[in-house]
Amino acid sequence: MSGEDRAALVKIVEKGRDWRMRDRAETLLYFGDGWRAKAIAEKQELDLDTVYKRRKNWLACGIASLPDKYRKGAPSKLSESHLEQIKTWATEEALTAPALLAKLKEEFEVSVHVNTLSAALKKMGLVWMRTRHSLKKTR
């Protein structure tokens, strides 16, 4: 391990924001100090395969092996055409999220959770407020 790499790893361990990167960097520093994989696994309470994998990734990619790789979540349940139609309905008429869900199910036969729809509406920049039925505070 070069001096530059060691300095970068020490900096990540001391000041890194992501705990996963700090943990991986610490593993590599132990290897740099001559520790055995089994001792590192015991010290960091890791599986032995994890320690070997971190070393293998370091040898292949260097510093780029420390941050998490991009992971994509589940595919969207609402297509672009669904989102456009929902936005049209929401801007034409003041509808609640359950009412929009009912229209979506009726029109497209798509069933999603209310939270999914709310998140989509927020992502589109639409906001709504609860209607107050009581005038208590005005008295």
DRENTORKOL-3810 file (N, C-alpha, C; in nm, 4 decimals):
REM DRENTORKOL-3810
@n.u->0.0855; n.v->-0.1169; n.w->0.0000; ca.u->0.0000; ca.v->0.0000; ca.w->0.0000; c.u->0.0906; c.v->0.1239; c.w->0.0000
@n.u->0.0612; n.v->0.2156; n.w->-0.0904; ca.u->0.1439; ca.v->0.3358; ca.w->-0.1008; c.u->0.1120; c.v->0.4334; c.w->0.0127
@n.u->0.2023; n.v->0.5291; n.w->0.0308; ca.u->0.1826; ca.v->0.6302; ca.w->0.1346; c.u->0.0599; c.v->0.7157; c.w->0.1098
@n.u->0.0343; n.v->0.7467; n.w->-0.0191; ca.u->-0.0846; ca.v->0.8268; ca.w->-0.0538; c.u->-0.2127; c.v->0.7527; c.w->-0.0180
@n.u->-0.2149; n.v->0.6225; n.w->-0.0537; ca.u->-0.3339; ca.v->0.5422; ca.w->-0.0237; c.u->-0.3555; c.v->0.5335; c.w->0.1265
@n.u->-0.2484; n.v->0.5112; n.w->0.2000; ca.u->-0.2599; ca.v->0.4999; ca.w->0.3454; c.u->-0.3110; c.v->0.6314; c.w->0.4055
@n.u->-0.2596; n.v->0.7428; n.w->0.3580; ca.u->-0.3039; ca.v->0.8733; ca.w->0.4090; c.u->-0.4522; c.v->0.8958; c.w->0.3778
@n.u->-0.4944; n.v->0.8568; n.w->0.2576; ca.u->-0.6357; ca.v->0.8723; ca.w->0.2200; c.u->-0.7238; c.v->0.7851; c.w->0.3079
@n.u->-0.6798; n.v->0.6620; n.w->0.3357; ca.u->-0.7587; ca.v->0.5720; ca.w->0.4204; c.u->-0.7670; c.v->0.6239; c.w->0.5638
@n.u->-0.6560; n.v->0.6753; n.w->0.6157; ca.u->-0.6562; ca.v->0.7308; ca.w->0.7515; c.u->-0.7509; c.v->0.8500; c.w->0.7595
@n.u->-0.7494; n.v->0.9333; n.w->0.6568; ca.u->-0.8383; ca.v->1.0496; ca.w->0.6544; c.u->-0.9851; c.v->1.0062; c.w->0.6532
@n.u->-1.0151; n.v->0.9011; n.w->0.5763; ca.u->-1.1536; ca.v->0.8505; ca.w->0.5707; c.u->-1.1947; c.v->0.7949; c.w->0.7058
@n.u->-1.1044; n.v->0.7193; n.w->0.7710; ca.u->-1.1376; ca.v->0.6614; ca.w->0.9019; c.u->-1.1607; c.v->0.7715; c.w->1.0054
@n.u->-1.0803; n.v->0.8767; n.w->1.0004; ca.u->-1.0921; ca.v->0.9822; ca.w->1.1011; c.u->-1.2064; c.v->1.0797; c.w->1.0750
@n.u->-1.2285; n.v->1.1150; n.w->0.9483; ca.u->-1.3239; ca.v->1.2217; ca.w->0.9192; c.u->-1.4345; c.v->1.1844; c.w->0.8219
@n.u->-1.4419; n.v->1.0588; n.w->0.7808; ca.u->-1.5432; ca.v->1.0187; ca.w->0.6837; c.u->-1.6838; c.v->1.0283; c.w->0.7403
@n.u->-1.7781; n.v->1.0665; n.w->0.6565; ca.u->-1.9180; ca.v->1.0791; ca.w->0.7019; c.u->-1.9921; c.v->0.9465; c.w->0.6993
@n.u->-1.9579; n.v->0.8616; n.w->0.6034; ca.u->-2.0290; ca.v->0.7353; ca.w->0.5865; c.u->-1.9615; c.v->0.6266; c.w->0.6701
@n.u->-2.0351; n.v->0.5662; n.w->0.7606; ca.u->-1.9771; ca.v->0.4660; ca.w->0.8496; c.u->-1.9307; c.v->0.3431; c.w->0.7731
@n.u->-1.9961; n.v->0.3122; n.w->0.6611; ca.u->-1.9549; ca.v->0.1948; ca.w->0.5837; c.u->-1.8162; c.v->0.2172; c.w->0.5220
@n.u->-1.7950; n.v->0.3378; n.w->0.4693; ca.u->-1.6640; ca.v->0.3693; ca.w->0.4120; c.u->-1.5566; c.v->0.3664; c.w->0.5200
@n.u->-1.5878; n.v->0.4210; n.w->0.6375; ca.u->-1.4906; ca.v->0.4196; ca.w->0.7471; c.u->-1.4551; c.v->0.2770; c.w->0.7871
@n.u->-1.5571; n.v->0.1922; n.w->0.7926; ca.u->-1.5363; ca.v->0.0526; ca.w->0.8311; c.u->-1.4494; c.v->-0.0204; c.w->0.7278
@n.u->-1.4786; n.v->0.0009; n.w->0.6006; ca.u->-1.3989; ca.v->-0.0631; ca.w->0.4949; c.u->-1.2550; c.v->-0.0120; c.w->0.4956
@n.u->-1.2387; n.v->0.1176; n.w->0.5149; ca.u->-1.1047; ca.v->0.1757; ca.w->0.5190; c.u->-1.0256; c.v->0.1204; c.w->0.6375
@n.u->-1.0920; n.v->0.1028; n.w->0.7502; ca.u->-1.0253; ca.v->0.0481; ca.w->0.8673; c.u->-0.9778; c.v->-0.0946; c.w->0.8416
@n.u->-1.0598; n.v->-0.1732; n.w->0.7750; ca.u->-1.0200; ca.v->-0.3093; ca.w->0.7381; c.u->-0.8930; c.v->-0.3071; c.w->0.6545
@n.u->-0.8890; n.v->-0.2181; n.w->0.5580; ca.u->-0.7727; ca.v->-0.2103; ca.w->0.4693; c.u->-0.6488; c.v->-0.1617; c.w->0.5426
@n.u->-0.6667; n.v->-0.0724; n.w->0.6386; ca.u->-0.5527; ca.v->-0.0275; ca.w->0.7183; c.u->-0.4965; c.v->-0.1425; c.w->0.8020
@n.u->-0.5842; n.v->-0.2253; n.w->0.8563; ca.u->-0.5369; ca.v->-0.3421; ca.w->0.9305; c.u->-0.4552; c.v->-0.4335; c.w->0.8395
@n.u->-0.5029; n.v->-0.4547; n.w->0.7174; ca.u->-0.4255; ca.v->-0.5353; ca.w->0.6223; c.u->-0.2901; c.v->-0.4702; c.w->0.5955
@n.u->-0.2899; n.v->-0.3386; n.w->0.5814; ca.u->-0.1656; ca.v->-0.2661; ca.w->0.5579; c.u->-0.0672; c.v->-0.2775; c.w->0.6734
@n.u->-0.1193; n.v->-0.2948; n.w->0.7945; ca.u->-0.0340; ca.v->-0.3099; ca.w->0.9124; c.u->0.0128; c.v->-0.4532; c.w->0.9318
@n.u->-0.0307; n.v->-0.5437; n.w->0.8426; ca.u->0.0150; ca.v->-0.6819; ca.w->0.8495; c.u->-0.0748; c.v->-0.7752; c.w->0.9284
@n.u->-0.1930; n.v->-0.7342; n.w->0.9630; ca.u->-0.2854; ca.v->-0.8205; ca.w->1.0365; c.u->-0.3323; c.v->-0.9344; c.w->0.9465
@n.u->-0.3661; n.v->-1.0458; n.w->1.0054; ca.u->-0.4250; ca.v->-1.1598; ca.w->0.9357; c.u->-0.5762; c.v->-1.1368; c.w->0.9220
@n.u->-0.6340; n.v->-1.1949; n.w->0.8193; ca.u->-0.7770; ca.v->-1.1754; ca.w->0.7913; c.u->-0.8637; c.v->-1.2228; c.w->0.9078
@n.u->-0.8271; n.v->-1.3343; n.w->0.9692; ca.u->-0.9072; ca.v->-1.3872; ca.w->1.0794; c.u->-0.9064; c.v->-1.2912; c.w->1.1986
@n.u->-0.7918; n.v->-1.2308; n.w->1.2260; ca.u->-0.7826; ca.v->-1.1352; ca.w->1.3376; c.u->-0.8641; c.v->-1.0096; c.w->1.3074
@n.u->-0.8613; n.v->-0.9650; n.w->1.1823; ca.u->-0.9408; ca.v->-0.8476; ca.w->1.1427; c.u->-1.0892; c.v->-0.8774; c.w->1.1573
@n.u->-1.1295; n.v->-0.9963; n.w->1.1141; ca.u->-1.2713; ca.v->-1.0345; ca.w->1.1239; c.u->-1.3167; c.v->-1.0373; c.w->1.2687
@n.u->-1.2324; n.v->-1.0880; n.w->1.3575; ca.u->-1.2679; ca.v->-1.0913; ca.w->1.4993; c.u->-1.2710; c.v->-0.9507; c.w->1.5587
@n.u->-1.1724; n.v->-0.8692; n.w->1.5244; ca.u->-1.1636; ca.v->-0.7327; ca.w->1.5774; c.u->-1.2842; c.v->-0.6483; c.w->1.5359
@n.u->-1.3239; n.v->-0.6604; n.w->1.4065; ca.u->-1.4340; ca.v->-0.5781; ca.w->1.3561; c.u->-1.5691; c.v->-0.6493; c.w->1.3619
@n.u->-1.5698; n.v->-0.7702; n.w->1.4155; ca.u->-1.6920; ca.v->-0.8501; ca.w->1.4247; c.u->-1.7572; c.v->-0.8662; c.w->1.2879
@n.u->-1.6755; n.v->-0.9106; n.w->1.1918; ca.u->-1.7211; ca.v->-0.9335; ca.w->1.0550; c.u->-1.7053; c.v->-1.0795; c.w->1.0198
@n.u->-1.7713; n.v->-1.1186; n.w->0.9131; ca.u->-1.7526; ca.v->-1.2510; ca.w->0.8581; c.u->-1.6184; c.v->-1.2530; c.w->0.7840
@n.u->-1.5508; n.v->-1.3652; n.w->0.7862; ca.u->-1.4205; ca.v->-1.3772; ca.w->0.7208; c.u->-1.4308; c.v->-1.3508; c.w->0.5708
@n.u->-1.5403; n.v->-1.3955; n.w->0.5092; ca.u->-1.5605; ca.v->-1.3711; ca.w->0.3654; c.u->-1.5715; c.v->-1.2223; c.w->0.3355
@n.u->-1.6332; n.v->-1.1465; n.w->0.4253; ca.u->-1.6462; ca.v->-1.0020; ca.w->0.4065; c.u->-1.5088; c.v->-0.9355; c.w->0.4053
@n.u->-1.4232; n.v->-0.9781; n.w->0.4960; ca.u->-1.2882; ca.v->-0.9217; ca.w->0.5032; c.u->-1.2120; c.v->-0.9509; c.w->0.3744
@n.u->-1.2189; n.v->-1.0748; n.w->0.3279; ca.u->-1.1501; ca.v->-1.1107; ca.w->0.2035; c.u->-1.2081; c.v->-1.0349; c.w->0.0835
@n.u->-1.3392; n.v->-1.0182; n.w->0.0825; ca.u->-1.4035; ca.v->-0.9459; ca.w->-0.0275; c.u->-1.3577; c.v->-0.8002; c.w->-0.0307
@n.u->-1.3474; n.v->-0.7365; n.w->0.0854; ca.u->-1.3007; ca.v->-0.5977; ca.w->0.0913; c.u->-1.1586; c.v->-0.5862; c.w->0.0370
@n.u->-1.0737; n.v->-0.6831; n.w->0.0725; ca.u->-0.9355; ca.v->-0.6809; ca.w->0.0231; c.u->-0.9323; c.v->-0.7005; c.w->-0.1281
@n.u->-1.0122; n.v->-0.7952; n.w->-0.1770; ca.u->-1.0169; ca.v->-0.8225; ca.w->-0.3207; c.u->-1.0655; c.v->-0.6989; c.w->-0.3973
@n.u->-1.1700; n.v->-0.6338; n.w->-0.3463; ca.u->-1.2217; ca.v->-0.5123; ca.w->-0.4109; c.u->-1.1182; c.v->-0.4005; c.w->-0.4089
@n.u->-1.0427; n.v->-0.3892; n.w->-0.3000; ca.u->-0.9391; ca.v->-0.2872; ca.w->-0.2903; c.u->-0.8309; c.v->-0.3116; c.w->-0.3953
@n.u->-0.7894; n.v->-0.4356; n.w->-0.4095; ca.u->-0.6855; ca.v->-0.4677; ca.w->-0.5067; c.u->-0.7331; c.v->-0.4425; c.w->-0.6503
@n.u->-0.8618; n.v->-0.4612; n.w->-0.6735; ca.u->-0.9167; ca.v->-0.4414; ca.w->-0.8082; c.u->-0.9456; c.v->-0.2946; c.w->-0.8394
@n.u->-1.0013; n.v->-0.2208; n.w->-0.7426; ca.u->-1.0516; ca.v->-0.0858; ca.w->-0.7717; c.u->-0.9846; c.v->0.0258; c.w->-0.6918
@n.u->-0.9113; n.v->-0.0050; n.w->-0.5881; ca.u->-0.8487; ca.v->0.0982; ca.w->-0.5074; c.u->-0.9507; c.v->0.1758; c.w->-0.4248
@n.u->-0.9334; n.v->0.3063; n.w->-0.4151; ca.u->-1.0213; ca.v->0.3927; ca.w->-0.3347; c.u->-1.1661; c.v->0.3836; c.w->-0.3820
@n.u->-1.1881; n.v->0.3574; n.w->-0.5082; ca.u->-1.3245; ca.v->0.3492; ca.w->-0.5625; c.u->-1.4032; c.v->0.2322; c.w->-0.5031
@n.u->-1.3362; n.v->0.1395; n.w->-0.4352; ca.u->-1.4063; ca.v->0.0259; ca.w->-0.3765; c.u->-1.4707; c.v->0.0595; c.w->-0.2420
@n.u->-1.4407; n.v->0.1764; n.w->-0.1860; ca.u->-1.4910; ca.v->0.2103; ca.w->-0.0528; c.u->-1.6370; c.v->0.2539; c.w->-0.0488
@n.u->-1.6827; n.v->0.3457; n.w->-0.1344; ca.u->-1.8239; ca.v->0.3849; ca.w->-0.1248; c.u->-1.9162; c.v->0.2750; c.w->-0.1771
@n.u->-2.0414; n.v->0.2798; n.w->-0.1302; ca.u->-2.1417; ca.v->0.1845; ca.w->-0.1786; c.u->-2.1653; c.v->0.2060; c.w->-0.3265
@n.u->-2.1897; n.v->0.0983; n.w->-0.3951; ca.u->-2.2243; ca.v->0.1069; ca.w->-0.5368; c.u->-2.3711; c.v->0.1494; c.w->-0.5477
@n.u->-2.4058; n.v->0.2070; n.w->-0.6610; ca.u->-2.5438; ca.v->0.2503; ca.w->-0.6835; c.u->-2.6342; c.v->0.1283; c.w->-0.6866
@n.u->-2.7424; n.v->0.1361; n.w->-0.6132; ca.u->-2.8416; ca.v->0.0278; ca.w->-0.6131; c.u->-2.9761; c.v->0.0859; c.w->-0.6489
@n.u->-3.0389; n.v->0.0252; n.w->-0.7441; ca.u->-3.1694; ca.v->0.0723; ca.w->-0.7860; c.u->-3.2760; c.v->-0.0035; c.w->-0.7075
@n.u->-3.3796; n.v->0.0667; n.w->-0.6700; ca.u->-3.4880; ca.v->0.0047; ca.w->-0.5955; c.u->-3.5853; c.v->-0.0666; c.w->-0.6880
@n.u->-3.7032; n.v->-0.0929; n.w->-0.6370; ca.u->-3.8055; ca.v->-0.1607; ca.w->-0.7141; c.u->-3.8529; c.v->-0.0710; c.w->-0.8279
@n.u->-3.8956; n.v->-0.1294; n.w->-0.9389; ca.u->-3.9458; ca.v->-0.0468; ca.w->-1.0487; c.u->-4.0721; c.v->0.0288; c.w->-1.0072
@n.u->-4.0927; n.v->0.1429; n.w->-1.0666; ca.u->-4.2075; ca.v->0.2262; ca.w->-1.0322; c.u->-4.3379; c.v->0.1561; c.w->-1.0698
@n.u->-4.4330; n.v->0.1659; n.w->-0.9813; ca.u->-4.5635; ca.v->0.1044; ca.w->-1.0078; c.u->-4.6517; c.v->0.1937; c.w->-1.0941
@n.u->-4.6156; n.v->0.3218; n.w->-1.1014; ca.u->-4.6917; ca.v->0.4179; ca.w->-1.1805; c.u->-4.6085; c.v->0.4597; c.w->-1.3013
@n.u->-4.6623; n.v->0.4391; n.w->-1.4198; ca.u->-4.5900; ca.v->0.4779; ca.w->-1.5409; c.u->-4.6039; c.v->0.6287; c.w->-1.5638
@n.u->-4.5336; n.v->0.6785; n.w->-1.6639; ca.u->-4.5393; ca.v->0.8220; ca.w->-1.6956; c.u->-4.6806; c.v->0.8642; c.w->-1.7357
@n.u->-4.7492; n.v->0.7792; n.w->-1.8110; ca.u->-4.8864; ca.v->0.8142; ca.w->-1.8515; c.u->-4.9788; c.v->0.8208; c.w->-1.7309
@n.u->-4.9582; n.v->0.7310; n.w->-1.6334; ca.u->-5.0382; ca.v->0.7356; ca.w->-1.5105; c.u->-5.0127; c.v->0.8653; c.w->-1.4358
@n.u->-4.8844; n.v->0.9015; n.w->-1.4251; ca.u->-4.8489; ca.v->1.0235; ca.w->-1.3513; c.u->-4.9050; c.v->1.1485; c.w->-1.4183
@n.u->-4.9003; n.v->1.1527; n.w->-1.5509; ca.u->-4.9567; ca.v->1.2672; ca.w->-1.6227; c.u->-5.1067; c.v->1.2787; c.w->-1.5982
@n.u->-5.1763; n.v->1.1658; n.w->-1.6030; ca.u->-5.3216; ca.v->1.1663; ca.w->-1.5813; c.u->-5.3544; c.v->1.2070; c.w->-1.4375
@n.u->-5.2771; n.v->1.1573; n.w->-1.3409; ca.u->-5.2995; ca.v->1.1935; ca.w->-1.2007; c.u->-5.2802; c.v->1.3432; c.w->-1.1819
@n.u->-5.1768; n.v->1.3984; n.w->-1.2430; ca.u->-5.1510; ca.v->1.5420; ca.w->-1.2310; c.u->-5.2654; c.v->1.6215; c.w->-1.2925
@n.u->-5.3169; n.v->1.5753; n.w->-1.4054; ca.u->-5.4305; ca.v->1.6429; ca.w->-1.4689; c.u->-5.5516; c.v->1.6416; c.w->-1.3771
@n.u->-5.5829; n.v->1.5258; n.w->-1.3214; ca.u->-5.6972; ca.v->1.5152; ca.w->-1.2315; c.u->-5.6789; c.v->1.6049; c.w->-1.1093
@n.u->-5.5580; n.v->1.6058; n.w->-1.0535; ca.u->-5.5338; ca.v->1.6823; ca.w->-0.9308; c.u->-5.5400; c.v->1.8328; c.w->-0.9556
@n.u->-5.4997; n.v->1.8780; n.w->-1.0745; ca.u->-5.5031; ca.v->2.0217; ca.w->-1.1028; c.u->-5.6413; c.v->2.0684; c.w->-1.1457
@n.u->-5.7190; n.v->1.9817; n.w->-1.2081; ca.u->-5.8545; ca.v->2.0190; ca.w->-1.2511; c.u->-5.9497; c.v->2.0309; c.w->-1.1337
@n.u->-5.9373; n.v->1.9394; n.w->-1.0390; ca.u->-6.0339; ca.v->1.9309; ca.w->-0.9303; c.u->-5.9610; c.v->1.8988; c.w->-0.8007
@n.u->-6.0036; n.v->1.9572; n.w->-0.6916; ca.u->-5.9409; ca.v->1.9304; ca.w->-0.5619; c.u->-5.9892; c.v->1.7953; c.w->-0.5110
@n.u->-5.9069; n.v->1.6919; n.w->-0.5325; ca.u->-5.9413; ca.v->1.5568; ca.w->-0.4906; c.u->-5.8473; c.v->1.5102; c.w->-0.3804
@n.u->-5.8989; n.v->1.4262; n.w->-0.2941; ca.u->-5.8141; ca.v->1.3666; ca.w->-0.1922; c.u->-5.7346; c.v->1.2521; c.w->-0.2546
@n.u->-5.6330; n.v->1.2069; n.w->-0.1829; ca.u->-5.5520; ca.v->1.0957; ca.w->-0.2330; c.u->-5.6362; c.v->0.9693; c.w->-0.2518
@n.u->-5.7250; n.v->0.9334; n.w->-0.1583; ca.u->-5.8086; ca.v->0.8152; ca.w->-0.1822; c.u->-5.9007; c.v->0.8313; c.w->-0.3043
@n.u->-5.9488; n.v->0.9527; n.w->-0.3287; ca.u->-6.0331; ca.v->0.9752; ca.w->-0.4468; c.u->-5.9508; c.v->0.9594; c.w->-0.5744
@n.u->-5.8285; n.v->1.0078; n.w->-0.5739; ca.u->-5.7400; ca.v->0.9887; ca.w->-0.6896; c.u->-5.7096; c.v->0.8414; c.w->-0.7110
@n.u->-5.6917; n.v->0.7684; n.w->-0.6010; ca.u->-5.6671; ca.v->0.6241; ca.w->-0.6126; c.u->-5.7863; c.v->0.5531; c.w->-0.6754
@n.u->-5.9060; n.v->0.5917; n.w->-0.6339; ca.u->-6.0267; ca.v->0.5297; ca.w->-0.6897; c.u->-6.0367; c.v->0.5573; c.w->-0.8396
@n.u->-6.0087; n.v->0.6810; n.w->-0.8804; ca.u->-6.0116; ca.v->0.7156; ca.w->-1.0230; c.u->-5.9057; c.v->0.6370; c.w->-1.1001
@n.u->-5.7888; n.v->0.6229; n.w->-1.0409; ca.u->-5.6793; ca.v->0.5498; ca.w->-1.1047; c.u->-5.7164; c.v->0.4029; c.w->-1.1233
@n.u->-5.7767; n.v->0.3450; n.w->-1.0215; ca.u->-5.8167; ca.v->0.2041; ca.w->-1.0298; c.u->-5.9279; c.v->0.1860; c.w->-1.1326
@n.u->-6.0217; n.v->0.2804; n.w->-1.1354; ca.u->-6.1336; ca.v->0.2732; ca.w->-1.2287; c.u->-6.0872; c.v->0.2904; c.w->-1.3738
@n.u->-5.9981; n.v->0.3862; n.w->-1.3958; ca.u->-5.9548; ca.v->0.4202; ca.w->-1.5314; c.u->-5.8505; c.v->0.3233; c.w->-1.5865
@n.u->-5.7482; n.v->0.2930; n.w->-1.5048; ca.u->-5.6350; ca.v->0.2144; ca.w->-1.5542; c.u->-5.6245; c.v->0.0752; c.w->-1.4924
@n.u->-5.7086; n.v->0.0447; n.w->-1.3951; ca.u->-5.7035; ca.v->-0.0812; ca.w->-1.3216; c.u->-5.5666; c.v->-0.1025; c.w->-1.2567
@n.u->-5.5133; n.v->0.0058; n.w->-1.2011; ca.u->-5.3845; ca.v->0.0022; ca.w->-1.1314; c.u->-5.4115; c.v->0.0221; c.w->-0.9834
@n.u->-5.3554; n.v->-0.0663; n.w->-0.9021; ca.u->-5.3766; ca.v->-0.0584; ca.w->-0.7588; c.u->-5.2432; c.v->-0.0317; c.w->-0.6892
@n.u->-5.2347; n.v->0.0818; n.w->-0.6200; ca.u->-5.1156; ca.v->0.1171; ca.w->-0.5431; c.u->-5.1589; c.v->0.1660; c.w->-0.4051
@n.u->-5.0647; n.v->0.1766; n.w->-0.3146; ca.u->-5.0934; ca.v->0.2250; ca.w->-0.1795; c.u->-5.1048; c.v->0.3779; c.w->-0.1809
@n.u->-5.1776; n.v->0.4305; n.w->-0.0860; ca.u->-5.1963; ca.v->0.5751; ca.w->-0.0753; c.u->-5.0618; c.v->0.6461; c.w->-0.0590
@n.u->-4.9704; n.v->0.5857; n.w->0.0158; ca.u->-4.8391; ca.v->0.6478; ca.w->0.0367; c.u->-4.7610; c.v->0.6589; c.w->-0.0941
@n.u->-4.7756; n.v->0.5593; n.w->-0.1816; ca.u->-4.7096; ca.v->0.5632; ca.w->-0.3124; c.u->-4.7623; c.v->0.6796; c.w->-0.3936
@n.u->-4.8931; n.v->0.6966; n.w->-0.3919; ca.u->-4.9548; ca.v->0.8072; ca.w->-0.4646; c.u->-4.9140; c.v->0.9417; c.w->-0.4044
@n.u->-4.9134; n.v->0.9511; n.w->-0.2724; ca.u->-4.8734; ca.v->1.0761; ca.w->-0.2063; c.u->-4.7296; c.v->1.1125; c.w->-0.2406
@n.u->-4.6414; n.v->1.0133; n.w->-0.2413; ca.u->-4.5016; ca.v->1.0385; ca.w->-0.2761; c.u->-4.4889; c.v->1.0871; c.w->-0.4201
@n.u->-4.5684; n.v->1.0279; n.w->-0.5099; ca.u->-4.5660; ca.v->1.0701; ca.w->-0.6500; c.u->-4.6162; c.v->1.2136; c.w->-0.6648
@n.u->-4.7211; n.v->1.2480; n.w->-0.5915; ca.u->-4.7743; ca.v->1.3846; ca.w->-0.5964; c.u->-4.6725; c.v->1.4855; c.w->-0.5427
@n.u->-4.6048; n.v->1.4507; n.w->-0.4362; ca.u->-4.5029; ca.v->1.5396; ca.w->-0.3802; c.u->-4.3877; c.v->1.5569; c.w->-0.4778
@n.u->-4.3504; n.v->1.4482; n.w->-0.5437; ca.u->-4.2412; ca.v->1.4536; ca.w->-0.6413; c.u->-4.2758; c.v->1.5443; c.w->-0.7585
@n.u->-4.4043; n.v->1.5493; n.w->-0.7922; ca.u->-4.4506; ca.v->1.6354; ca.w->-0.9009; c.u->-4.4630; c.v->1.7813; c.w->-0.8562
@n.u->-4.4453; n.v->1.8063; n.w->-0.7278; ca.u->-4.4525; ca.v->1.9436; ca.w->-0.6779; c.u->-4.5914; c.v->1.9845; c.w->-0.6327
@n.u->-4.6837; n.v->1.8921; n.w->-0.6240; ca.u->-4.8193; ca.v->1.9231; ca.w->-0.5790; c.u->-4.8271; c.v->1.9105; c.w->-0.4273
@n.u->-4.8927; n.v->2.0066; n.w->-0.3651; ca.u->-4.9133; ca.v->2.0026; ca.w->-0.2209; c.u->-5.0607; c.v->2.0296; c.w->-0.1927
@n.u->-5.1076; n.v->1.9787; n.w->-0.0838; ca.u->-5.2446; ca.v->2.0044; ca.w->-0.0447; c.u->-5.2499; c.v->2.0112; c.w->0.1063
@n.u->-5.3538; n.v->2.0779; n.w->0.1555; ca.u->-5.3682; ca.v->2.0960; ca.w->0.2993; c.u->-5.5031; c.v->2.0399; c.w->0.3426
@n.u->-5.5060; n.v->1.9990; n.w->0.4661; ca.u->-5.6271; ca.v->1.9435; ca.w->0.5226; c.u->-5.7299; c.v->2.0550; c.w->0.5410
@n.u->-5.8552; n.v->2.0265; n.w->0.5106; ca.u->-5.9623; ca.v->2.1229; ca.w->0.5301; c.u->-6.0055; c.v->2.1204; c.w->0.6761
@n.u->-6.0173; n.v->2.2371; n.w->0.7350; ca.u->-6.0586; ca.v->2.2429; ca.w->0.8749; c.u->-6.2110; c.v->2.2544; c.w->0.8818
@n.u->-6.2676; n.v->2.1711; n.w->0.9657; ca.u->-6.4127; ca.v->2.1714; ca.w->0.9789; c.u->-6.4591; c.v->2.2478; c.w->1.1027
@n.u->-6.3670; n.v->2.2782; n.w->1.1920; ca.u->-6.4034; ca.v->2.3418; ca.w->1.3173; c.u->-6.3570; c.v->2.4893; c.w->1.3152
@n.u->-6.4379; n.v->2.5728; n.w->1.3765; ca.u->-6.4021; ca.v->2.7139; ca.w->1.3868; c.u->-6.3691; c.v->2.7487; c.w->1.5322
@n.u->-6.3291; n.v->2.6486; n.w->1.6117; ca.u->-6.3005; ca.v->2.6678; ca.w->1.7529; c.u->-6.2003; c.v->2.7802; c.w->1.7789
@n.u->-6.0927; n.v->2.7803; n.w->1.7028; ca.u->-5.9844; ca.v->2.8727; ca.w->1.7309; c.u->-6.0205; c.v->3.0169; c.w->1.6948
@n.u->-6.1225; n.v->3.0392; n.w->1.6163; ca.u->-6.1592; ca.v->3.1738; ca.w->1.5773; c.u->-6.2487; c.v->3.2405; c.w->1.6801
@n.u->-6.2999; n.v->3.1691; n.w->1.7761; ca.u->-6.3886; ca.v->3.2257; ca.w->1.8784; c.u->-6.3126; c.v->3.2928; c.w->1.9862
END
